[in-house]
Structures are given as C-alpha cells and as structure tokens.
C-alpha cells in the first residue's frame, strides 16, 4: 500500500506514486491532501483509480478507503 500526501516538501506525491507504480501497477494507493482545489495530475490519479482524501480525514473514512484499496488489489 502506498499512502501518500499529494503535496510534499520537495515535490508532489502524485509524481512519486506514478514512478513507484510503473514497476508494480497492482500496488494499492491512497492519496491525501490538505489543499483545496484541483491539479491536472489529480484527475490523472483519479483516472488511475486512486482515491484522494481531503484532510482532516475522519478515521472511519480513512480505514474504509485503505480497506477498499487493499481488497481491490487481491
């Protein structure tokens, strides 16, 4: 499971996730963000089927998305 914030101190989490999933496209991904708005790569991430959760994330929502991501890969 890759659990990654979209905005990182040295770049964008979506760039990191795209790079990591090139070698293993079946890996489960959940993205999070505290930023409001939309970037073009967010749409690409959604097209890849990666959920993007808006912070703050209720615990039940977070656990549900992680569960869905892990079980969709099996």
C-alpha positions, 0 to 999 in steps of 0.5 A: 500500500502506498499512502501518500500526501499529494503535496510534499516538501520537495515535490508532489506525491502524485509524481512519486506514486506514478514512478513507484507504480510503473514497476508494480501497477497492482500496488494499492494507493491512497492519496491525501491532501490538505489543499483545496482545489484541483491539479491536472495530475489529480484527475490523472490519479483519479483516472488511475483509480486512486482515491484522494482524501481531503484532510482532516480525514475522519478515521472511519473514512480513512480505514474504509478507503485503505480497506477498499484499496487493499481488497481491490488489489487481491 
